Each structure stands twice: as structure tokens, then as C-alpha cells.
Amino acid sequence: MSSWIQRHAGSHQAQLATTAVLSGAAVAGAILGYQAFRRKEAVSELKASIPDINERHHAEKLTKFGTATPSGELSKEDERSAALARRAQLGDYDDDLILEQLARNRVFLTDEGLAKLRGSFIIVVGCGGVGSHAAASLVRSGVAKVRLIDFDQVTLSSLNRHALATLADVGTPKVHCIRKRMEQITPWTKFDCRNELFGGSVAETLLAPWSFEDDDKGRKPDYVLDCIDNITSKVELLHYCHSHSIPVISSMGAGCKSDPTRVTVGDISVSTDDRLSRATRRRLKPLGVNTGIPVVFSTERPGPGKATLLPLAEEEFSKGEVGELSVLPDFRARILPVLGTMPAVFGYTVANHVICEIAGYPRDYNVSGKGREKMYDSILTAVQGYMERLARHDAGQQIIGLRIPLSKDDVGFLVDEIYRGKSAISGLTSRLLIVPWERPTGGFAIDSVYEKEGQKCLPMRLKDLVCMTKEEAAVHEREVLLGSKKPEELYNAEVVAKVKQRSKEVELYENTSA
């Protein structure tokens, strides 16, 4: 072995190879060394450009969201207002002055109603366009204990709809912006500001009882205002409040809306023509929440020339996962057009509901979904009779005790969520019925599996059902379900495409909630 090494080491080719390797290593080392020197020089220049920490340049810690903490620097006016607020919140403020400032509310709500409002503890989650107007209205009306929850900062684009932000507030947390401005109006109000992102994992902490060291310490929230525009956080908030019996009202989508006369209050089960509300209901349904939450929503419908959710530019999709373009996980990545007046309308409506509820002032509008419940019961009864007729036709005899795998909640889901309260055929909204779209391969026969267990059940899948009027259902029964026609032969291509699309929606929902 040693002789082989000696023989080849002395060859001309080996010497050339060794020289080439050593030369390459020397060049690579020189390049890497130069690059390292340049990096070190660049870092030194960057460090040298950073100003020293002094009165003009002070260091601050970033929040866990990568944003700056409040600077703490106040103008002379803000300093005086802050000092007055600290004194007022400790009780050094004449109560007669407070009552004089609240005089109009006092004569409207009565002394008893105003006292309830002044003693209440309200939590506002989301302090943007809707939340800032709602919070300002509550505080101006007498609420003296408010917890503000929002992770975000004021931006230039916030100024078209935020109730209190100014140019000087850009870059500061929204919760502190509201606190600072409102303390200049109602210095006695106590604010508990939480510059945090709401989520299910921190719900217990953020929605905990009042924690300040005063007479109200330990008081549970009298009301929670959901002014969040992120679907995940919204669902987690509503589910937590519903399951812990905390009164809550939710603001749905103000984006792309322009008609203030169409904004209304109703139970979450009856809100229509609102994509955010519909998406929220679908996410809450598997969690067992179908009703019992008042929401503010708009019945305004999209139309030609109206604003719509703006899609991302094509070049953005080419960058990779669209979800990575969001500020935070699960937050919207697309641009939502907002007319500055509409969030204010939603915020004032939310606040108005809470003020009247707490003060015990009578409300003329009905937020329950009882009317819809009766409609669902009626439709379910009609479907039962419809399916019994189909089964009797195929069996040639009356079938006693026939059951269908359809609940009242299923009816509500199909009618309101999937078919938007309208017939898929004509778009009519009255005398609705749920019927099979096609005749099953095996006809309308009893399910053999259930029959072995002594139950007479017709197999039905939600994705195979369609909403139409009773008159249309009679024709559909004669021509398709008991006749020889296919739906494509009876209806135009637009109707057929719509039904197929809605069927996919049901299938997607069922797969998601399974």
C-alpha cells in the first residue's frame, strides 16, 4: 500500500491535481474571507448608524406581535387630562358634575336606569371602526368600567372610520388611543386596556371579572361586545360567552355595505344577506350554538356597481401560500372595502342595544328567532308528508310509522344557510319546502339496515335536497321524482348549476363539521 502511494505521489498528474486543489482552496478561502470582512464592516456601519439612547432616542420592548409598546410621551394637554383622570378614578371628582354631564341620559333612562348603567362592567373586544364607536358611546352614556381588548395599532387607513384616532395616534395601540381620548371626556371612567389578540386559549383571562382594586373587584362582565372582524376569534368569543352564560352581542360585516337603513338587530339564527354572519353560524353549529346570540347585521344585498371583497393581485399568488400574506394566522389576506360611515352605524347600534338592555329600557324590536322556528317546524312537517307520499307510491301501500333523518336544525340550515331563504327554481321566499333533487337509484324504499332494527326510515342526505315552493315541489314530484324526467330536462342550465353548487356547499360543510 505504501509503495503504491509513493509511486503515484511522484507522478506528474498527481502533482498537477494537488496544485489545482490547493489553488482552489486558496481562492475560495480568499473569497470567503473577503465576504466575512464585508459582512463585519456592514454590521459595524449599521450599528454606528443607530443613535445613542437619550432623551430624543429611547429604547422600547416589542410586543409579542412585533409591534412597539406605547411611547408614554404625552403632550401638555394629555398630561393634564391624564392627571385629572387619575384623581377622578380615585373618587376626587364631584358626582354632581358627572350627573350634569349625563343629564340627557338621566332624564331618558331615569335615575334607576342610569344608576344601573354607571355600575355596569362592559368588555369591548375589537377596537377598530365598530368597536371604537361602540366604546365611545357606552362611556359617554355613563358606563364607568370598560375593558378594551385589541392587539392592533392605529394605521393611516384606520382614520376613515375610527371614532377617536388622530394622526398623532398612528402607530399606537388602539386600546390606549380610545382610553386617552375618552379620559379627556369622562375622566372618571376606569379603563382596563388589554393590548392582546383574543383567542380561545386566553378567553378565560381576558373575559375574567373586574380585577382593579376597588369596590367592584370580582364583578363579572354585564355584557361583552364582539366587534371582531376575524372569523376564528369571533367564533371562539361567541362560543365562550354562550357556554359560560355571559351576555354578548355581535357585530357582523360592515364591509361593502352602504345603506344605513338596512342595518338591524336580530338573533344569529335569522341574520340574512351577510357573509360573515353566515360563516359564523356555520362554524358555531358544530359547537352546539344555533341561537340565543343577538347580532347587528345589514340586509343590504350586493348588486351591480357595489363594492365587493377585492381579490389579491395575480403576482401575490405567485409568491406562495396566500395565508402567509396575512398579518397573523387565520387573518384575512384580501382587501375589504369599507365606507367610513357604516362601521359607526354598526357600533352605535351595538351600543344602543347594550345601553337599553342594562338600563332596563323597553325595546320595541324583537331579536329572537321564534318566527323562524315556527317556519322550520312547518316545513319539517310538510317534508314528512311529502316523503310519506313518495314512499307509499313506490311501496303500493300505506307505511305506518315512517321516519325521515331530517331535523328542524337541518331544515334551518338548508333553507337559510344554503338556499338563502329562497326557492332555487324561482327565487320566491314564501311557502317553501325541502325535497329530493333526483329520484334515488333504488327509489323511495325503506332502508333495509334500519328495518332490521324495527324502524322504518327513508335514507336521505342533506346534499341531495333542494329548496323550492310547494307549487314547484308538486310539479317536481310529478315530473322527476315519480316521473321519467331528469332535472336537466325540466330546468334551465342556470338552475341546475346553482343546485349543484349549493350541494357542494352542503358536502363541504358536512366534511368540515364531521
C-alpha positions as CSV (number, residue, x, y, z in Angstrom):
1,M,0.0,0.0,0.0
2,S,2.8,2.4,1.0
3,S,4.7,1.7,-2.3
4,W,1.5,2.5,-4.3
5,I,1.2,5.9,-2.6
6,Q,4.9,6.6,-3.1
7,R,4.7,5.7,-6.8
8,H,1.6,7.8,-7.5
9,A,2.7,10.7,-5.3
10,G,5.7,11.2,-7.5
11,S,3.7,11.2,-10.8
12,H,3.3,14.4,-12.8
13,Q,-0.5,14.1,-12.9
14,A,-0.8,13.8,-9.1
15,Q,1.3,16.9,-8.6
16,L,-0.9,18.9,-11.0
17,A,-4.1,17.7,-9.2
18,T,-2.7,18.6,-5.9
19,T,-1.7,22.1,-7.1
20,A,-5.1,22.6,-8.5
21,V,-6.8,21.6,-5.3
22,L,-4.6,23.8,-3.2
23,S,-5.1,26.8,-5.6
24,G,-8.9,26.3,-5.5
25,A,-8.9,26.2,-1.7
26,A,-6.8,29.3,-1.5
27,V,-9.1,31.2,-3.9
28,A,-12.2,30.0,-2.0
29,G,-10.6,31.0,1.3
30,A,-9.8,34.4,0.0
31,I,-13.4,34.9,-1.3
32,L,-15.0,33.7,1.9
33,G,-12.6,35.9,3.9
34,Y,-13.4,38.9,1.9
35,Q,-17.2,38.3,2.3
36,A,-16.8,37.8,6.0
37,F,-14.9,41.1,6.2
38,R,-17.6,42.9,4.2
39,R,-20.3,41.5,6.4
40,K,-18.4,42.6,9.5
41,E,-17.9,46.0,8.0
42,A,-21.6,46.3,7.1
43,V,-22.7,45.3,10.6
44,S,-20.3,47.9,12.1
45,E,-21.7,50.6,9.9
46,L,-25.3,49.6,10.8
47,K,-24.5,49.7,14.5
48,A,-22.8,53.0,14.1
49,S,-25.9,54.4,12.5
50,I,-28.1,53.6,15.5
51,P,-28.4,56.7,17.7
52,D,-27.5,56.5,21.3
53,I,-30.3,56.1,23.8
54,N,-31.1,59.5,25.2
55,E,-33.9,61.9,25.7
56,R,-34.6,62.0,22.0
57,H,-34.0,58.3,21.3
58,H,-35.3,55.9,23.8
59,A,-35.4,52.1,23.6
60,E,-38.7,50.1,24.0
61,K,-39.5,46.4,24.0
62,L,-41.6,45.0,21.2
63,T,-44.9,43.2,22.0
64,K,-45.2,39.5,21.1
65,F,-46.9,40.7,17.9
66,G,-43.8,42.6,16.8
67,T,-45.3,46.0,17.5
68,A,-44.0,48.8,19.6
69,T,-45.2,49.5,23.1
70,P,-46.8,52.8,23.9
71,S,-44.2,55.5,24.0
72,G,-45.6,57.1,27.1
73,E,-44.8,60.6,25.8
74,L,-47.8,62.9,26.3
75,S,-48.5,66.4,25.2
76,K,-49.0,69.0,28.0
77,E,-52.8,68.8,27.4
78,D,-52.7,65.0,27.6
79,E,-50.6,65.1,30.8
80,R,-53.2,67.4,32.4
81,S,-56.0,65.2,31.3
82,A,-54.2,62.0,32.5
83,A,-53.6,63.6,35.9
84,L,-57.2,64.6,36.2
85,A,-58.4,61.1,35.2
86,R,-56.2,59.5,37.9
87,R,-57.7,61.8,40.5
88,A,-61.3,61.3,39.2
89,Q,-60.9,57.5,39.2
90,L,-59.8,57.6,42.8
91,G,-63.1,59.4,43.7
92,D,-61.7,63.0,43.6
93,Y,-64.4,64.3,41.3
94,D,-67.8,65.9,42.1
95,D,-70.6,63.5,41.4
96,D,-72.9,66.4,40.7
97,L,-70.7,67.3,37.7
98,I,-71.0,63.7,36.5
99,L,-74.8,63.8,36.7
100,E,-74.8,67.2,34.9
101,Q,-72.7,65.8,32.1
102,L,-75.1,62.7,31.9
103,A,-78.3,64.8,32.3
104,R,-79.8,63.9,29.0
105,N,-79.3,60.2,29.5
106,R,-80.6,60.6,33.1
107,V,-83.9,62.0,32.0
108,F,-84.2,59.4,29.3
109,L,-83.3,56.3,31.2
110,T,-84.5,57.6,34.7
111,D,-82.3,57.7,37.8
112,E,-82.6,53.9,38.3
113,G,-81.6,53.1,34.7
114,L,-78.6,55.5,34.7
115,A,-77.5,54.0,38.0
116,K,-77.5,50.5,36.5
117,L,-75.5,51.8,33.6
118,R,-73.0,53.6,35.7
119,G,-72.5,50.5,37.9
120,S,-72.0,48.1,34.9
121,F,-68.9,46.5,33.6
122,I,-68.6,46.2,29.9
123,I,-66.0,44.4,27.7
124,V,-65.4,45.5,24.1
125,V,-63.4,43.0,22.0
126,G,-62.1,44.7,18.9
127,C,-61.4,48.4,19.0
128,G,-61.4,49.3,15.3
129,G,-64.1,51.1,13.3
130,V,-67.1,49.4,15.0
131,G,-65.6,48.9,18.5
132,S,-64.3,52.4,18.9
133,H,-67.7,54.0,18.1
134,A,-69.4,51.5,20.4
135,A,-67.0,52.1,23.3
136,A,-67.2,55.8,22.9
137,S,-71.0,55.7,23.0
138,L,-71.1,53.5,26.1
139,V,-68.6,55.7,28.0
140,R,-70.4,58.9,27.0
141,S,-73.7,57.3,28.2
142,G,-72.3,56.6,31.7
143,V,-70.6,53.2,31.7
144,A,-67.7,53.7,34.2
145,K,-65.9,50.3,33.9
146,V,-64.7,49.2,30.5
147,R,-62.2,46.6,29.4
148,L,-60.8,47.2,25.9
149,I,-59.3,44.2,24.1
150,D,-57.4,44.6,20.8
151,F,-53.9,43.6,19.6
152,D,-53.7,46.1,16.7
153,Q,-52.3,49.6,16.3
154,V,-53.9,52.6,14.6
155,T,-52.8,53.0,11.0
156,L,-53.4,55.7,8.4
157,S,-56.1,53.6,6.8
158,S,-57.9,53.4,10.2
159,L,-58.6,57.1,10.2
160,N,-61.5,56.9,7.8
161,R,-63.6,55.0,10.3
162,H,-62.1,55.1,13.8
163,A,-64.1,57.2,16.3
164,L,-61.2,58.7,18.2
165,A,-57.9,58.3,16.4
166,T,-55.9,61.2,15.1
167,L,-52.7,61.4,13.0
168,A,-50.8,61.6,16.3
169,D,-52.2,58.2,17.3
170,V,-50.9,56.4,14.2
171,G,-48.6,53.6,15.4
172,T,-50.1,53.4,18.9
173,P,-52.3,50.6,20.2
174,K,-56.0,51.1,19.6
175,V,-56.9,50.4,23.1
176,H,-54.7,53.2,24.5
177,C,-55.9,55.6,21.8
178,I,-59.5,55.1,23.0
179,R,-58.6,55.3,26.7
180,K,-56.5,58.5,26.2
181,R,-59.2,60.3,24.2
182,M,-62.2,59.2,26.4
183,E,-60.4,60.1,29.6
184,Q,-60.5,63.7,28.3
185,I,-64.3,63.5,28.1
186,T,-65.2,61.3,31.0
187,P,-62.2,61.3,33.4
188,W,-64.0,59.2,36.0
189,T,-64.2,56.1,33.7
190,K,-61.9,53.3,34.6
191,F,-60.3,51.5,31.6
192,D,-58.7,48.1,31.7
193,C,-56.7,48.1,28.4
194,R,-55.5,44.7,27.1
195,N,-53.3,45.1,24.0
196,E,-53.7,41.4,23.2
197,L,-55.1,39.2,20.5
198,F,-58.3,37.5,21.6
199,G,-58.4,33.7,21.2
200,G,-59.9,30.7,22.8
201,S,-56.7,29.9,24.8
202,V,-56.9,33.3,26.6
203,A,-60.6,33.7,26.8
204,E,-60.8,32.9,30.5
205,T,-58.2,35.5,31.3
206,L,-59.5,38.3,29.0
207,L,-63.2,37.8,30.0
208,A,-62.4,37.4,33.7
209,P,-64.2,39.5,36.3
210,W,-63.2,43.1,37.0
211,S,-59.7,43.0,38.6
212,F,-59.0,46.5,39.8
213,E,-58.6,47.1,43.5
214,D,-61.9,48.9,44.1
215,D,-65.4,48.1,45.4
216,D,-66.3,46.3,42.1
217,K,-63.4,43.9,42.2
218,G,-64.7,40.5,41.2
219,R,-67.7,41.8,39.3
220,K,-68.5,39.7,36.3
221,P,-69.0,41.4,32.9
222,D,-72.5,42.6,32.4
223,Y,-72.1,42.5,28.6
224,V,-69.5,41.6,26.0
225,L,-69.4,43.4,22.7
226,D,-68.0,41.4,19.8
227,C,-66.6,43.9,17.3
228,I,-64.0,41.4,15.8
229,D,-63.6,41.1,12.1
230,N,-61.6,37.8,12.2
231,I,-63.9,34.8,11.9
232,T,-61.7,32.5,14.1
233,S,-61.5,34.8,17.0
234,K,-65.2,35.8,16.6
235,V,-66.4,32.2,16.8
236,E,-64.2,31.5,19.8
237,L,-65.5,34.6,21.6
238,L,-69.2,33.8,20.9
239,H,-68.8,30.2,21.8
240,Y,-67.1,31.0,25.1
241,C,-69.7,33.6,26.1
242,H,-72.6,31.3,25.1
243,S,-71.3,28.3,27.0
244,H,-70.5,30.5,30.1
245,S,-73.8,32.4,30.0
246,I,-72.1,35.8,29.5
247,P,-74.4,38.2,27.7
248,V,-72.9,39.0,24.3
249,I,-73.9,40.9,21.2
250,S,-72.0,40.5,17.9
251,S,-71.4,43.0,15.1
252,M,-71.4,41.3,11.7
253,G,-70.0,42.6,8.5
254,A,-70.0,46.4,7.8
255,G,-67.6,46.0,4.9
256,C,-69.1,46.5,1.4
257,K,-72.3,48.0,2.9
258,S,-73.6,51.5,2.2
259,D,-77.3,51.6,3.3
260,P,-77.7,52.5,6.9
261,T,-81.5,51.9,6.8
262,R,-80.8,48.2,6.3
263,V,-78.9,47.7,9.5
264,T,-80.9,45.8,12.1
265,V,-80.7,43.6,15.2
266,G,-81.8,40.0,15.2
267,D,-81.0,36.6,16.6
268,I,-77.9,35.0,14.9
269,S,-80.2,32.3,13.5
270,V,-82.2,34.8,11.4
271,S,-79.5,37.1,10.1
272,T,-79.5,37.1,6.3
273,D,-77.6,38.5,3.4
274,D,-74.4,38.7,5.5
275,R,-71.5,36.5,4.6
276,L,-69.7,37.0,7.9
277,S,-72.9,36.1,9.8
278,R,-73.4,33.0,7.6
279,A,-69.8,31.8,8.0
280,T,-70.1,32.4,11.8
281,R,-73.3,30.4,12.1
282,R,-71.7,27.5,10.2
283,R,-68.7,27.4,12.5
284,L,-70.9,27.7,15.6
285,K,-73.3,25.0,14.6
286,P,-71.0,22.0,15.2
287,L,-70.2,23.6,18.6
288,G,-73.9,23.4,19.6
289,V,-74.6,27.1,19.2
290,N,-77.6,27.7,16.9
291,T,-79.5,30.6,18.5
292,G,-79.5,32.9,21.5
293,I,-77.0,35.5,20.4
294,P,-78.2,38.9,19.2
295,V,-76.3,40.2,16.2
296,V,-76.2,43.5,14.3
297,F,-76.2,42.9,10.6
298,S,-77.3,44.5,7.3
299,T,-79.9,43.1,5.0
300,E,-78.4,45.0,2.1
301,R,-77.6,42.8,-0.9
302,P,-74.7,43.1,-3.3
303,G,-75.5,44.5,-6.8
304,P,-74.0,45.9,-9.9
305,G,-71.6,48.7,-9.2
306,K,-71.5,48.0,-5.5
307,A,-68.2,47.3,-3.6
308,T,-67.1,43.7,-3.3
309,L,-64.2,42.0,-1.5
310,L,-61.2,42.8,-3.6
311,P,-59.1,39.8,-4.8
312,L,-55.4,39.7,-4.4
313,A,-53.3,40.6,-7.4
314,E,-52.1,37.7,-9.5
315,E,-48.5,38.4,-8.6
316,E,-49.3,37.9,-4.9
317,F,-50.5,34.3,-5.6
318,S,-47.2,33.6,-7.3
319,K,-45.3,34.3,-4.1
320,G,-46.6,31.1,-2.4
321,E,-49.2,30.3,0.2
322,V,-51.8,33.1,0.3
323,G,-52.3,32.5,4.0
324,E,-48.8,33.6,4.7
325,L,-49.7,37.1,3.4
326,S,-51.9,37.7,6.4
327,V,-50.6,39.8,9.3
328,L,-51.4,36.9,11.7
329,P,-52.5,33.3,11.1
330,D,-56.2,33.0,10.1
331,F,-56.5,36.7,9.4
332,R,-57.9,37.9,6.1
333,A,-55.3,38.5,3.4
334,R,-57.7,40.2,1.0
335,I,-58.7,43.9,0.9
336,L,-62.2,44.7,2.4
337,P,-63.7,47.9,1.1
338,V,-65.3,49.9,3.9
339,L,-67.3,53.1,3.7
340,G,-66.3,55.1,6.8
341,T,-69.8,55.8,7.9
342,M,-71.0,52.2,8.1
343,P,-68.8,50.9,11.0
344,A,-70.1,53.9,13.0
345,V,-73.7,52.8,12.3
346,F,-72.9,49.2,13.4
347,G,-71.1,50.4,16.5
348,Y,-73.8,52.8,17.6
349,T,-76.4,50.1,17.1
350,V,-74.5,47.6,19.2
351,A,-74.0,50.2,22.0
352,N,-77.7,51.2,21.8
353,H,-78.8,47.6,22.3
354,V,-76.5,47.2,25.4
355,I,-77.4,50.5,26.9
356,C,-81.2,49.7,26.7
357,E,-80.6,46.2,28.0
358,I,-78.6,47.1,31.0
359,A,-80.7,50.2,31.9
360,G,-83.9,48.1,31.5
361,Y,-85.3,50.5,28.8
362,P,-88.1,48.8,26.8
363,R,-87.2,47.7,23.3
364,D,-89.8,47.5,20.5
365,Y,-87.7,45.3,18.2
366,N,-87.6,41.5,18.6
367,V,-84.2,39.8,18.5
368,S,-85.5,36.3,18.9
369,G,-85.7,33.7,16.2
370,K,-89.1,32.3,17.3
371,G,-90.7,33.3,14.0
372,R,-88.2,31.2,12.1
373,E,-88.5,28.3,14.5
374,K,-92.2,28.0,13.7
375,M,-91.4,28.2,9.9
376,Y,-88.9,25.4,10.3
377,D,-91.4,23.2,12.2
378,S,-94.0,23.8,9.4
379,I,-91.5,22.9,6.7
380,L,-90.4,19.8,8.5
381,T,-94.0,18.6,8.9
382,A,-94.6,19.2,5.2
383,V,-91.4,17.3,4.3
384,Q,-92.6,14.4,6.4
385,G,-95.9,14.2,4.5
386,Y,-94.2,14.7,1.1
387,M,-91.8,11.8,1.7
388,E,-94.6,9.5,3.1
389,R,-96.5,10.1,-0.2
390,L,-93.4,9.1,-2.3
391,A,-92.8,6.0,-0.2
392,R,-96.4,5.0,-0.4
393,H,-96.4,5.4,-4.2
394,D,-93.3,3.1,-4.5
395,A,-94.5,0.5,-2.0
396,G,-98.0,0.5,-3.2
397,Q,-99.4,0.7,0.3
398,Q,-99.5,2.9,3.4
399,I,-96.4,2.8,5.5
400,I,-97.2,3.4,9.2
401,G,-94.5,5.0,11.4
402,L,-92.3,6.2,8.6
403,R,-89.4,8.3,9.8
404,I,-87.0,10.7,7.9
405,P,-83.4,11.5,9.0
406,L,-84.1,15.3,9.0
407,S,-84.2,17.6,12.0
408,K,-85.5,21.1,12.4
409,D,-81.9,22.4,12.6
410,D,-81.2,20.6,9.3
411,V,-84.2,22.4,7.7
412,G,-83.0,25.8,9.0
413,F,-79.5,25.1,7.7
414,L,-80.8,24.2,4.2
415,V,-83.3,27.0,4.0
416,D,-81.3,29.9,5.4
417,E,-77.7,28.9,5.0
418,I,-77.7,27.1,1.7
419,Y,-80.6,28.4,-0.3
420,R,-80.6,31.9,1.4
421,G,-84.4,31.6,2.2
422,K,-85.4,31.4,-1.4
423,S,-86.5,28.8,-3.9
424,A,-83.7,27.5,-6.1
425,I,-86.1,27.5,-9.0
426,S,-87.9,30.8,-8.9
427,G,-86.2,32.8,-6.1
428,L,-89.5,33.1,-4.3
429,T,-89.4,33.3,-0.5
430,S,-92.9,32.0,0.6
431,R,-94.4,28.6,1.0
432,L,-91.0,26.8,0.9
433,L,-90.4,23.1,1.0
434,I,-87.4,20.8,1.1
435,V,-87.5,18.0,-1.5
436,P,-85.1,15.5,-3.1
437,W,-83.5,16.8,-6.3
438,E,-83.3,13.5,-8.1
439,R,-85.1,10.2,-7.8
440,P,-82.8,7.7,-5.9
441,T,-81.4,4.7,-7.8
442,G,-83.4,2.3,-5.6
443,G,-86.5,4.5,-5.4
444,F,-88.1,5.6,-2.2
445,A,-87.8,2.3,-0.4
446,I,-87.3,1.7,3.3
447,D,-83.7,1.5,4.5
448,S,-83.0,-2.2,5.0
449,V,-80.5,-1.7,7.8
450,Y,-82.9,0.3,9.9
451,E,-85.8,-2.1,9.0
452,K,-83.8,-5.0,10.6
453,E,-83.9,-3.0,13.8
454,G,-87.6,-2.5,13.6
455,Q,-87.5,1.1,12.3
456,K,-89.0,2.4,9.0
457,C,-86.7,5.0,7.8
458,L,-86.2,6.6,4.3
459,P,-82.5,7.2,3.5
460,M,-81.8,10.9,2.9
461,R,-78.7,13.1,2.6
462,L,-78.7,16.8,3.0
463,K,-76.7,17.4,-0.1
464,D,-79.4,15.6,-2.2
465,L,-82.2,18.0,-1.0
466,V,-83.2,21.3,-2.6
467,C,-85.4,24.2,-1.6
468,M,-88.4,25.2,-3.7
469,T,-92.0,26.4,-3.3
470,K,-94.8,23.9,-2.6
471,E,-96.2,24.6,-6.0
472,E,-92.9,23.9,-7.7
473,A,-92.4,20.8,-5.5
474,A,-95.7,19.4,-6.8
475,V,-94.5,19.7,-10.4
476,H,-91.1,18.3,-9.4
477,E,-92.7,15.3,-7.8
478,R,-94.9,14.5,-10.8
479,E,-92.2,15.0,-13.5
480,V,-89.0,14.0,-11.8
481,L,-89.4,12.0,-8.6
482,L,-92.3,9.9,-9.8
483,G,-91.9,10.5,-13.5
484,S,-89.2,9.7,-16.0
485,K,-87.5,13.1,-16.4
486,K,-84.1,14.2,-15.2
487,P,-83.8,17.6,-13.5
488,E,-81.8,18.8,-16.5
489,E,-84.8,18.2,-18.7
490,L,-87.1,20.2,-16.6
491,Y,-85.0,23.2,-15.5
492,N,-82.6,25.5,-17.3
493,A,-78.8,25.3,-17.0
494,E,-78.6,28.2,-14.6
495,V,-80.9,26.5,-12.1
496,V,-79.1,23.1,-12.4
497,A,-75.7,24.8,-11.9
498,K,-77.0,26.6,-8.8
499,V,-78.3,23.4,-7.2
500,K,-75.0,21.6,-7.9
501,Q,-73.1,24.5,-6.4
502,R,-75.3,24.5,-3.3
503,S,-75.0,20.7,-3.0
504,K,-71.2,21.1,-2.9
505,E,-71.5,23.7,-0.1
506,V,-73.5,21.2,2.0
507,E,-70.9,18.5,1.3
508,L,-68.1,20.8,2.3
509,Y,-69.8,21.8,5.5
510,E,-70.6,18.2,6.5
511,N,-67.0,17.2,5.8
512,T,-65.7,20.1,7.9
513,S,-68.0,19.5,10.8
514,A,-67.7,15.7,10.8
